Amino acid sequence: MLDRPVPAENIVAEDLDEDVCLYRPDIDEVLVLNQTAGDVWRLADGQLSTAEIAEMLARAYSLDASALQLDVRHVVDDLAARGYLVDRASSSAS
């Protein structure tokens, strides 16, 4: 579980309209995120916690933040497991 997610150093990101295309050159993998997951990616700057990301998206989508907490956590955990996101602390250590 990442506290303050940030993109891994080697990730190449490209906006595709509302979606986001991510590329991991170390394993030659492309991942396309839909608009909602792309919004999580864009906000994962190492400064915001996952809870703060959920709060910002809740305001943007006019939803209850608690309803988005689990969804944001799922996206962050999935991207971390795939090597696209790391914790800010581990990113600055490398």
Backbone torsions as a table, in degrees:
resi	resn	phi	psi	omega
1	MET	NA	123.2	-179.3
2	LEU	-90.7	136.4	178.2
3	ASP	-81.2	-53.2	-179.9
4	ARG	-128.7	88.6	-174.7
5	PRO	-68.1	145.8	177.4
6	VAL	-144.3	148.0	178.5
7	PRO	-59.9	142.3	174.0
8	ALA	-62.6	153.9	-172.1
9	GLU	-59.6	-35.2	-171.9
10	ASN	-91.0	4.9	-173.7
11	ILE	-81.9	134.2	174.1
12	VAL	-105.7	124.8	-178.3
13	ALA	-118.1	139.6	179.7
14	GLU	-137.6	126.9	176.1
15	ASP	-75.0	133.8	175.7
16	LEU	-123.3	87.8	-172.5
17	ASP	55.6	-114.7	-179.1
18	GLU	-90.1	-15.4	-179.8
19	ASP	-89.5	169.5	176.6
20	VAL	-129.6	131.9	176.7
21	CYS	-103.7	125.0	179.2
22	LEU	-112.9	141.9	179.1
23	TYR	-130.1	128.3	173.9
24	ARG	-106.6	100.3	-176.7
25	PRO	-65.6	-26.2	-178.2
26	ASP	-65.8	-26.0	177.2
27	ILE	-123.2	8.4	178.8
28	ASP	52.3	53.0	-177.9
29	GLU	-120.8	138.0	175.8
30	VAL	-114.2	136.3	178.6
31	LEU	-131.5	128.3	178.6
32	VAL	-107.8	124.2	179.4
33	LEU	-99.3	138.4	175.1
34	ASN	-70.8	-179.8	-174.4
35	GLN	-58.6	-46.0	-176.4
36	THR	-66.7	-47.4	177.5
37	ALA	-64.9	-34.8	176.5
38	GLY	-63.6	-37.2	176.5
39	ASP	-64.7	-40.0	176.0
40	VAL	-61.2	-46.5	179.4
41	TRP	-57.2	-47.6	-177.4
42	ARG	-62.8	-31.7	-179.4
43	LEU	-86.6	-11.5	-179.6
44	ALA	-79.0	81.2	-174.3
45	ASP	-108.7	3.5	-178.3
46	GLY	86.2	-13.6	178.4
47	GLN	-93.9	-35.1	-177.1
48	LEU	-93.4	140.0	172.5
49	SER	-79.5	166.2	177.4
50	THR	-61.7	-34.9	177.5
51	ALA	-64.8	-40.8	178.5
52	GLU	-67.4	-36.5	176.1
53	ILE	-61.8	-45.7	178.9
54	ALA	-61.0	-40.7	179.3
55	GLU	-64.0	-42.8	179.4
56	MET	-64.3	-43.3	179.4
57	LEU	-67.7	-36.4	177.9
58	ALA	-60.7	-42.6	177.0
59	ARG	-64.6	-43.2	-178.3
60	ALA	-65.0	-37.3	-177.9
61	TYR	-97.5	3.7	-177.6
62	SER	53.8	49.3	178.4
63	LEU	-122.9	167.8	175.6
64	ASP	-76.6	129.5	-177.4
65	ALA	-59.4	-37.3	-179.2
66	SER	-65.0	-28.8	177.9
67	ALA	-70.1	-27.8	-178.7
68	LEU	-92.3	-16.3	-176.3
69	GLN	-52.3	-49.3	-177.1
70	LEU	-66.2	-40.8	179.5
71	ASP	-64.3	-44.6	179.1
72	VAL	-64.2	-43.5	178.4
73	ARG	-59.7	-41.0	179.7
74	HIS	-62.8	-46.0	179.6
75	VAL	-62.5	-46.9	-179.5
76	VAL	-62.2	-46.1	-179.9
77	ASP	-62.8	-40.7	179.7
78	ASP	-65.7	-45.6	179.4
79	LEU	-66.7	-32.4	176.4
80	ALA	-68.8	-44.0	179.7
81	ALA	-62.5	-31.4	179.5
82	ARG	-85.0	-6.4	177.9
83	GLY	88.8	13.5	-179.8
84	TYR	-90.5	-29.6	177.3
85	LEU	-120.0	146.0	174.0
86	VAL	-132.4	168.6	176.6
87	ASP	-79.0	145.0	-179.5
88	ARG	-52.6	-42.0	-178.5
89	ALA	-61.4	-43.7	-179.8
90	SER	-73.5	-27.0	178.0
91	SER	-68.8	-41.1	-179.2
92	SER	-77.3	-16.8	178.2
93	ALA	-77.7	-23.3	-177.6
94	SER	-88.8	NA	NA
